Amino acid sequence: MERIQIQLLAEKILGLTPDQADALVDSGEDYDTPLKERFGVDLETFGKIANALISLTPIIQEPNTEKFVHAFIEFQNGQGKILAKEAIDK
């Protein structure tokens, strides 16, 4: 997973709104502090955990590329949004 995807997952798991995430970054803070406070891990460790778990997520077909991926998905109003993904060979 790309770092930006790991950061987006961190934002979601921490319950940060987009404005709160922007304020976090704008203040020069990183994701380590809130992740350590809540889960006892830094962003790097969180990324390793997310990478280890992604293969347990559902396999979906990306709408734009039609490639198959494992993905962490957020559903809102009946629509799914891919937060983080990993390509698979199929």
Secondary structure by P-SEA (a helix, b strand, c coil): ccaaaaaaaaaaaacccaaaaaaaaaacccaaaaaaacccccaaaaaaaaaaaccccccccccccccccccccccccccccccbbbbbcc
